[in-house]
């Protein structure tokens, strides 16, 4: 066996307290009592990890919800509101999809759809009453034109007046269709989109319709309009049946004419309250073009 190296004087070099302290990582006093009873070992902690105070842990990883409850409540309310909006939109889309499945995109008139019309869905709530009333007046106009045609048909049967029948057909088809597309639909898009040009198109052609209403109400003989003069003549000659039909037609022309005159005034005021001007109408026409306004009005 190799003999243990000795230093002069017979002293052990590893008995030096400074060497023991450097090797064991402890104080000399601790090593002299028990080298294994360091503070870190007594606590059961590793010598390589530092102890973290509990207060510091709470600052690093907060577990309290103090101050976050109002923000959480606001987020929940916002999420619930968005969910309700999404559900409402889904219901509207489902309803529109069902309508399109049944009628296609166009839904009016119901027996032969050629246009799409939804006053409750497309017209703003504050303008819906105007559009609904004007729509009812247009229906009254259409019914009056049909009744006028029937009256003129009776005149042909009973008195052989074919000229009145021909003119009544022209009025029923021409005036009925022109009134719908030249002033009713422009008013519909005007209230829906609030474009100036639509309003001024309505004012122009509805003004022409008011003149026709006056002309039809007067009802000159042999003009195809069963108006006041024709009614008086028929009743004076004791043509009671045709005279009664002509009277109903006269009242129809009068009622729808006065009604359109009343709403013409209301829509004129609405147009100015919204700030529409003729210059804006000209600018819109120059921007989109006549073709876009009259053939693709729904896309503007």
Buried (B, 14 or more C-beta within 10 A) or exposed (E): EEEEEEEEEEEEEEEEEEEBBEEBEBEEEBBEEEBEEBEBEEEEEEEEEEEEEEEEEEEEEEEEEEEEEEEEEEEEEEEEEEEEEEEEEEEEEEEEEEBEEEEEEEBBEEEEBEBBBEBEEBBEEEBBEBBEBBBEBBEBBBEBBBBBBBBBBBBBEEEEBEBBBEBBBEBBEEBBEBBBEBBBBBBBBBBBBBBBBBBBBBBEBBEBBBEBBBBBBBBEBEBBBBBBBBBBBBBEEEBEEBBBBBBBBBBBBBBBBBBBBEBBEEBEEBBEEEEBEEEBBEEBBEEBEEEBBEEEBBEB
